[in-house]
C-alpha cells in the first residue's frame, strides 16, 4: 500500500472526526492530542503496521525534528494572538519570576531526578532535564481553551499558562545547548560558545529580529487595510507566512527561531487593529488543529517501546517523579511573587498544569542529532507520553473541580479576572 495515501487518509479522517465532535471531546477525559496519539500507536509498526516513518524519509530523526519545529511555529503564533494586547509588558515582573526562577528550578529538578533515579552521567541527565523543561504550548492549548476552560478557569490563569508556554519554549534553547556543548566540547570552549553564541546571539538576535518582523508585518497590514488592497481571506496566509518567515529566517541566522516566532506574534498582535486582531485570532484557532493533530499521530508512530521496557520500573518511577516534582514545588514556593496567582488553589492548579509535549519532542531530536545519544530520546519520549496522557485526562475534571471550588467567590473572581487581563 502507498504510505503517503495511507498517511493522508488517516490524518484527514482524524481532523474531520475530531472537528465534528470537538465540543464533546473538550468536555471529556480525553483531548485531541490523546486521540491522535492513540491512532498513531495503532497504525505504527508495533501494532497494525500500516505506517512506517522510515519509509517516508531517509533520516527519521531529522524528519521528526523538523515536523515538530514547524508545528511549534504554528502553535506559538496562535498562542500569541490569543493573549490580551499588552499582556507581557503589564505582567513582566510575574513573568520574570516564572522564566527567571521557576524555569531554572524546573531544569535542575528534572535533571537531578533523571540522574538520581536512572544513574545516568550528570550532563546527560541534565540534558534530558532541559529537554523536558519547557511548558508545551500545543498541549497547553487543550487545557486553557474550549468550553470547559472558559467556564471554569479564570483568564488570569489561562493567560499566565499560555504566555509561559510561549516564552519558555524558546528560552529552553540555552538550557538544552549548555549540556550538549559540555558533552561534545572541552569545558572552556563550551562555556565561551554558550555565552557568546547561544545567549547573546541565539536569544538576543531572536528577540530583536522577531520583534522587527512582527512590527513590520503589523504596519504593512495596517497600510494594506488603509489602501484597501488586501482581502480578508488573505489574513489566513499572512499569519501563517509570518510564523514561517520568523522561524526560517532566524534559524538561517543561527539563532533561536522558536523564540522569534512568539516574539513576532506578540509584536504583530500589539500593532494591528482590534478587528484585524480578532480575525487573525479566529483564523489561527481554525488552522491550529490542522497543523497540530498530525504531530501527535507521528509521535505515536515512532515510540520506542522496546527501549522503554528495558528501563523497567525505574522508567515508570521517573515519569511520575518528573510530573509531580519538576514544576509544582517551584510554583508553590514562589507563588507569592507571581501576581496572577491568588492563593494556594491557583498555585496548585498552575503548578500541576505545566505539560510536556511537542517542544520536548523537538529538543530531544535536536539533542539526538548533536550528541548521537539515543537515551535522550528514549527517556524524554516516555515523559512526553506520560504528560500528554495524564495532563490531558486530568484537564477537564480538575478544571471543573477548580470551577466548583471558586463558585462561592464568583463575584470576587470576576473582579480579579478583569484586573489581571
Buried (B, 14 or more C-beta within 10 A) or exposed (E): EEBEEBBEEBBEEBBEEBBEEBEEBBEBEBBBBBBBBBBBBBBBBBEEEBBBBEEBEEEBBEBBBBBBBBBBBBBBBBBBBBBBBEBBEBBEEBBEBBBEBBBEBBBBBBBBBBBEBBEBEEBBBBBBBBBBBBBBBBBBBBBBBBEBBEEBBBBBBBBBBBBBBBBBBBBBBBBBBBBBBBBEBEEEEBBEBBEEBBBEBBBEBBBBBBBBBBBBBBEEBBEBBEEEEBEEEEBBEBBBEBBBBBBBBBBEBEBBBBBBBBBBBBBBBBBBEEEBBEBBBEBBBEBBBEBBBBBBBBBBBBBBEEBBEEBEEEBEBBBEBBBEBBBBBBBBBBBEBBBBBBEEBBBBBBBBBBBBBBBBBBBBBBBBEBBEBEBBBBBBBBBBBBBBBBBBBBBBEBBBBBBEEBEEEEEEBEEBBEEBB
